[in-house]
Amino acid sequence: MFNLNEVFIKNGLIVAFVGVGLILWFSDILSGTLFKKRIPMVAIAILIALVIAYMTGYYTRGKNGIADLAVFSGFTLLGGSMLRDFTIVATAMNADWTEIKKAGRSGFLALFTGILIAFFTGAFIAFMFGYKDAVSITTIGAGACTFIVGPVTGSALGASSEVITISIATGVVKAIVVTILTPMLAGKIKLNNPATALVYGGLMGTTSGVAAGLAATNPLLVPYGALSATFATGLGCLLCPSIFYLILNSFF
Amino acid sequence: MIIYGVAILAACYLTGILFGEFLGWLLGIPSNVGGVGFAMMLLIIIQSLPSTKKWFQPEVYKGIDFWNKMYIPVVIAMSAVQNAYAAFSSGFIAILAGIVPVLICFAIIPLLTSKNHQNV
């Protein structure tokens, strides 16, 4: 008898290709029949993937969604940061330099506005929920920027692991909410041109949420949103544990 | 050759990431500061500079375009390995602090973009 599990584990990346292919194929059918093309196929595929991650998380109590089942561990390679960033860079081949220059200033403004809003709203909510020390409040506020800024800030300031976990969860919720809301609200906010996509990416800041949301809205906008969002994490890591912490520290 | 396209893309990626790491080290923060953004700008620039434009033959382009189109499958795989269970069960605070800023930001996008149109 041959061991099916072992074959799947040894060829993890290839298993992930088939798995993602099946998810997209299923989404294509759902999008065409059940939703009459009103919800983009990619948005459905991402939602299915998140539901799968939620369910496997529920059963395994692990941290890596479907990848906690050994036979699907290859998903961490296909969906890991290396290939994610590599393919995001590849989307730049569709980007138009003149469009970026046009939105340059408001894109920059959006970057700072987005971080200020995320941080101080997150910090305010942490305060309302009973956190009274500057370190915890700063860490949760940083988590409201992105799920990378949260733990980076938390470990820099020496926050408790419980607070760091909340900050990661906050960032993950943000990424998921951005992913789901973007295709739904795109029409209302006129997210149909590179300039708006740059502003939107800078405001939202969460590269994975922005990129997935734009992919489900209009793949041609991905490079613009991803370009500005990618700077948000760096700016957040810079501002949260320093200036923002000092501001909050003077209050508590 | 297709590999030239993949190699150009990979070289842009590495250069950008290295620059992001360097910037992080310079600023004293344990993070890659905008590395992916620099890599994207590098790719955009060498595609439009007269001296390097000629590298991008149709075959070379295919090597980049493959990864460009693999982007969506990668995002789906990424969604499948998120800690979605923890995100929705580690308390009301994470859900609230994750949702409220996003709603505020969506609401102010029209403000920032209309300003942009006035400037132009």
HADDOCK unambig.tbl for C-alpha pairs under 7 A between the chains (distance, minus, plus):
assign (segid A and resid 20 and name CA) (segid B and resid 73 and name CA) 6.14 0.50 0.50
assign (segid A and resid 20 and name CA) (segid B and resid 76 and name CA) 6.78 0.50 0.50
assign (segid A and resid 20 and name CA) (segid B and resid 77 and name CA) 6.42 0.50 0.50
assign (segid A and resid 45 and name CA) (segid B and resid 76 and name CA) 6.66 0.50 0.50
assign (segid A and resid 46 and name CA) (segid B and resid 76 and name CA) 5.27 0.50 0.50
assign (segid A and resid 46 and name CA) (segid B and resid 79 and name CA) 6.22 0.50 0.50
assign (segid A and resid 49 and name CA) (segid B and resid 76 and name CA) 6.21 0.50 0.50
assign (segid A and resid 49 and name CA) (segid B and resid 79 and name CA) 5.56 0.50 0.50
assign (segid A and resid 49 and name CA) (segid B and resid 80 and name CA) 4.42 0.50 0.50
assign (segid A and resid 50 and name CA) (segid B and resid 79 and name CA) 5.46 0.50 0.50
assign (segid A and resid 50 and name CA) (segid B and resid 80 and name CA) 5.39 0.50 0.50
assign (segid A and resid 50 and name CA) (segid B and resid 84 and name CA) 6.53 0.50 0.50
assign (segid A and resid 52 and name CA) (segid B and resid 80 and name CA) 6.31 0.50 0.50
assign (segid A and resid 53 and name CA) (segid B and resid 80 and name CA) 4.89 0.50 0.50
assign (segid A and resid 53 and name CA) (segid B and resid 81 and name CA) 5.93 0.50 0.50
assign (segid A and resid 53 and name CA) (segid B and resid 82 and name CA) 6.20 0.50 0.50
assign (segid A and resid 53 and name CA) (segid B and resid 83 and name CA) 6.81 0.50 0.50
assign (segid A and resid 53 and name CA) (segid B and resid 84 and name CA) 5.86 0.50 0.50
assign (segid A and resid 54 and name CA) (segid B and resid 84 and name CA) 4.82 0.50 0.50
assign (segid A and resid 54 and name CA) (segid B and resid 85 and name CA) 4.53 0.50 0.50
assign (segid A and resid 57 and name CA) (segid B and resid 83 and name CA) 6.80 0.50 0.50
assign (segid A and resid 57 and name CA) (segid B and resid 85 and name CA) 5.24 0.50 0.50
assign (segid A and resid 58 and name CA) (segid B and resid 85 and name CA) 6.09 0.50 0.50
assign (segid A and resid 63 and name CA) (segid B and resid 83 and name CA) 5.01 0.50 0.50
assign (segid A and resid 64 and name CA) (segid B and resid 81 and name CA) 4.76 0.50 0.50
assign (segid A and resid 64 and name CA) (segid B and resid 82 and name CA) 5.71 0.50 0.50
assign (segid A and resid 64 and name CA) (segid B and resid 83 and name CA) 5.56 0.50 0.50
assign (segid A and resid 65 and name CA) (segid B and resid 80 and name CA) 5.87 0.50 0.50
assign (segid A and resid 65 and name CA) (segid B and resid 81 and name CA) 4.18 0.50 0.50
assign (segid A and resid 65 and name CA) (segid B and resid 82 and name CA) 5.38 0.50 0.50
assign (segid A and resid 65 and name CA) (segid B and resid 83 and name CA) 5.57 0.50 0.50
assign (segid A and resid 66 and name CA) (segid B and resid 80 and name CA) 5.85 0.50 0.50
assign (segid A and resid 66 and name CA) (segid B and resid 81 and name CA) 5.55 0.50 0.50
assign (segid A and resid 67 and name CA) (segid B and resid 81 and name CA) 5.89 0.50 0.50
assign (segid A and resid 75 and name CA) (segid B and resid 77 and name CA) 5.65 0.50 0.50
assign (segid A and resid 75 and name CA) (segid B and resid 81 and name CA) 6.80 0.50 0.50
assign (segid A and resid 76 and name CA) (segid B and resid 81 and name CA) 6.43 0.50 0.50
assign (segid A and resid 78 and name CA) (segid B and resid 74 and name CA) 5.78 0.50 0.50
assign (segid A and resid 78 and name CA) (segid B and resid 77 and name CA) 6.16 0.50 0.50
assign (segid A and resid 79 and name CA) (segid B and resid 74 and name CA) 5.05 0.50 0.50
assign (segid A and resid 79 and name CA) (segid B and resid 75 and name CA) 6.36 0.50 0.50
assign (segid A and resid 79 and name CA) (segid B and resid 77 and name CA) 4.49 0.50 0.50
assign (segid A and resid 79 and name CA) (segid B and resid 78 and name CA) 3.81 0.50 0.50
assign (segid A and resid 80 and name CA) (segid B and resid 78 and name CA) 6.35 0.50 0.50
assign (segid A and resid 84 and name CA) (segid B and resid 74 and name CA) 6.10 0.50 0.50
assign (segid A and resid 84 and name CA) (segid B and resid 75 and name CA) 6.94 0.50 0.50
assign (segid A and resid 85 and name CA) (segid B and resid 36 and name CA) 6.42 0.50 0.50
assign (segid A and resid 86 and name CA) (segid B and resid 13 and name CA) 6.52 0.50 0.50
assign (segid A and resid 87 and name CA) (segid B and resid 67 and name CA) 5.26 0.50 0.50
assign (segid A and resid 87 and name CA) (segid B and resid 68 and name CA) 5.51 0.50 0.50
assign (segid A and resid 87 and name CA) (segid B and resid 70 and name CA) 6.68 0.50 0.50
assign (segid A and resid 87 and name CA) (segid B and resid 71 and name CA) 5.05 0.50 0.50
assign (segid A and resid 88 and name CA) (segid B and resid 71 and name CA) 6.56 0.50 0.50
assign (segid A and resid 89 and name CA) (segid B and resid 13 and name CA) 6.74 0.50 0.50
assign (segid A and resid 89 and name CA) (segid B and resid 36 and name CA) 6.54 0.50 0.50
assign (segid A and resid 89 and name CA) (segid B and resid 39 and name CA) 6.33 0.50 0.50
assign (segid A and resid 89 and name CA) (segid B and resid 40 and name CA) 4.94 0.50 0.50
assign (segid A and resid 90 and name CA) (segid B and resid 9 and name CA) 6.69 0.50 0.50
assign (segid A and resid 90 and name CA) (segid B and resid 64 and name CA) 5.94 0.50 0.50
assign (segid A and resid 90 and name CA) (segid B and resid 67 and name CA) 5.91 0.50 0.50
assign (segid A and resid 90 and name CA) (segid B and resid 68 and name CA) 4.70 0.50 0.50
assign (segid A and resid 91 and name CA) (segid B and resid 68 and name CA) 4.80 0.50 0.50
assign (segid A and resid 92 and name CA) (segid B and resid 40 and name CA) 5.41 0.50 0.50
assign (segid A and resid 92 and name CA) (segid B and resid 43 and name CA) 6.72 0.50 0.50
assign (segid A and resid 92 and name CA) (segid B and resid 44 and name CA) 6.24 0.50 0.50
assign (segid A and resid 93 and name CA) (segid B and resid 43 and name CA) 6.92 0.50 0.50
assign (segid A and resid 93 and name CA) (segid B and resid 44 and name CA) 6.35 0.50 0.50
assign (segid A and resid 95 and name CA) (segid B and resid 44 and name CA) 6.86 0.50 0.50
assign (segid A and resid 97 and name CA) (segid B and resid 44 and name CA) 6.86 0.50 0.50
assign (segid A and resid 103 and name CA) (segid B and resid 116 and name CA) 6.94 0.50 0.50
assign (segid A and resid 106 and name CA) (segid B and resid 112 and name CA) 6.57 0.50 0.50
assign (segid A and resid 106 and name CA) (segid B and resid 116 and name CA) 6.05 0.50 0.50
assign (segid A and resid 114 and name CA) (segid B and resid 105 and name CA) 6.69 0.50 0.50
assign (segid A and resid 117 and name CA) (segid B and resid 101 and name CA) 6.23 0.50 0.50
assign (segid A and resid 118 and name CA) (segid B and resid 101 and name CA) 4.95 0.50 0.50
assign (segid A and resid 121 and name CA) (segid B and resid 101 and name CA) 6.19 0.50 0.50
assign (segid A and resid 122 and name CA) (segid B and resid 97 and name CA) 4.84 0.50 0.50
assign (segid A and resid 125 and name CA) (segid B and resid 97 and name CA) 6.28 0.50 0.50
assign (segid A and resid 126 and name CA) (segid B and resid 93 and name CA) 6.92 0.50 0.50
assign (segid A and resid 144 and name CA) (segid B and resid 97 and name CA) 5.92 0.50 0.50
assign (segid A and resid 144 and name CA) (segid B and resid 98 and name CA) 5.65 0.50 0.50
assign (segid A and resid 166 and name CA) (segid B and resid 90 and name CA) 6.71 0.50 0.50
assign (segid A and resid 166 and name CA) (segid B and resid 94 and name CA) 5.91 0.50 0.50
assign (segid A and resid 169 and name CA) (segid B and resid 86 and name CA) 6.48 0.50 0.50
assign (segid A and resid 169 and name CA) (segid B and resid 87 and name CA) 4.36 0.50 0.50
assign (segid A and resid 169 and name CA) (segid B and resid 94 and name CA) 5.72 0.50 0.50
assign (segid A and resid 170 and name CA) (segid B and resid 87 and name CA) 6.82 0.50 0.50
assign (segid A and resid 170 and name CA) (segid B and resid 94 and name CA) 4.13 0.50 0.50
assign (segid A and resid 170 and name CA) (segid B and resid 95 and name CA) 6.19 0.50 0.50
assign (segid A and resid 170 and name CA) (segid B and resid 97 and name CA) 5.99 0.50 0.50
assign (segid A and resid 170 and name CA) (segid B and resid 98 and name CA) 4.76 0.50 0.50
assign (segid A and resid 171 and name CA) (segid B and resid 98 and name CA) 6.12 0.50 0.50
assign (segid A and resid 172 and name CA) (segid B and resid 87 and name CA) 6.04 0.50 0.50
assign (segid A and resid 173 and name CA) (segid B and resid 87 and name CA) 5.70 0.50 0.50
assign (segid A and resid 173 and name CA) (segid B and resid 94 and name CA) 6.96 0.50 0.50
assign (segid A and resid 173 and name CA) (segid B and resid 95 and name CA) 5.98 0.50 0.50
assign (segid A and resid 173 and name CA) (segid B and resid 98 and name CA) 5.11 0.50 0.50
assign (segid A and resid 174 and name CA) (segid B and resid 98 and name CA) 4.23 0.50 0.50
assign (segid A and resid 174 and name CA) (segid B and resid 99 and name CA) 5.86 0.50 0.50
assign (segid A and resid 174 and name CA) (segid B and resid 102 and name CA) 6.91 0.50 0.50
assign (segid A and resid 177 and name CA) (segid B and resid 99 and name CA) 6.44 0.50 0.50
assign (segid A and resid 178 and name CA) (segid B and resid 102 and name CA) 6.80 0.50 0.50
assign (segid A and resid 189 and name CA) (segid B and resid 109 and name CA) 6.75 0.50 0.50
assign (segid A and resid 189 and name CA) (segid B and resid 110 and name CA) 6.04 0.50 0.50
assign (segid A and resid 196 and name CA) (segid B and resid 113 and name CA) 6.09 0.50 0.50
assign (segid A and resid 200 and name CA) (segid B and resid 109 and name CA) 6.54 0.50 0.50
assign (segid A and resid 203 and name CA) (segid B and resid 105 and name CA) 6.15 0.50 0.50
assign (segid A and resid 204 and name CA) (segid B and resid 102 and name CA) 6.60 0.50 0.50
assign (segid A and resid 204 and name CA) (segid B and resid 105 and name CA) 6.73 0.50 0.50
assign (segid A and resid 212 and name CA) (segid B and resid 75 and name CA) 6.24 0.50 0.50
assign (segid A and resid 215 and name CA) (segid B and resid 72 and name CA) 6.73 0.50 0.50
assign (segid A and resid 227 and name CA) (segid B and resid 37 and name CA) 5.10 0.50 0.50
assign (segid A and resid 230 and name CA) (segid B and resid 34 and name CA) 5.57 0.50 0.50
assign (segid A and resid 230 and name CA) (segid B and resid 36 and name CA) 6.34 0.50 0.50
assign (segid A and resid 230 and name CA) (segid B and resid 37 and name CA) 5.68 0.50 0.50
assign (segid A and resid 231 and name CA) (segid B and resid 33 and name CA) 6.77 0.50 0.50
assign (segid A and resid 231 and name CA) (segid B and resid 34 and name CA) 4.48 0.50 0.50
assign (segid A and resid 231 and name CA) (segid B and resid 37 and name CA) 6.49 0.50 0.50
assign (segid A and resid 234 and name CA) (segid B and resid 31 and name CA) 6.81 0.50 0.50
assign (segid A and resid 234 and name CA) (segid B and resid 32 and name CA) 6.45 0.50 0.50
assign (segid A and resid 234 and name CA) (segid B and resid 33 and name CA) 4.19 0.50 0.50
assign (segid A and resid 234 and name CA) (segid B and resid 34 and name CA) 5.61 0.50 0.50
assign (segid A and resid 237 and name CA) (segid B and resid 29 and name CA) 6.93 0.50 0.50
assign (segid A and resid 237 and name CA) (segid B and resid 31 and name CA) 6.96 0.50 0.50
assign (segid A and resid 238 and name CA) (segid B and resid 29 and name CA) 6.48 0.50 0.50
